[in-house]
Amino acid sequence: PSSVSLYECFDSFTQPERLDDENMLYCSGCKKHVQAMKTVTLWRIPKILVVHLKRFEYRGTFNRSKIGVLVDFPLDGLDLDSHAPQSSVAQDDFVDDRVPMMYDLFGVVNHYGRMGYGHYTAHARRWDETGAEQKWAEFDDENVTDVANTDSIVSPAAYVLFYKR
């Protein structure tokens, strides 16, 4: 695909997956290696969420390439309620099910280039003593410039996303 949403990435990441012959699990009950089902779930939703996008793939020993698909991610209002842990045990001090799992982006690391070499830049919201502002800045080596159009923040170069609740 030419683009995919961050929500689709989360959905794909949390889908059950049958382990193949090369990754079988040893079952202590039957004492055999079995093709088990693997499921990734979020147990706790953090205050700061760091999303590392898979941008490189290995297709053999000498065949490695960069994945240039645009991952469309929201700057504000990333809603992870559908991936929130379901409280089946007594309420504790760490998880409050009443708090919406909404995140706002405050930083992005970008990678330009190919596997093995390239250039990194970053976008970040400006901060002051009261917290994050709506204004964004771009950091490119020693150059820091204001971002006039936030549409430039969502790009195929995005590599690591930083969200806060």
Order of alpha helices (4+ residues) and beta strands (2+ residues): beta-alpha-beta-beta-beta-beta-beta-beta-beta-beta-beta-beta-beta-beta-beta-beta
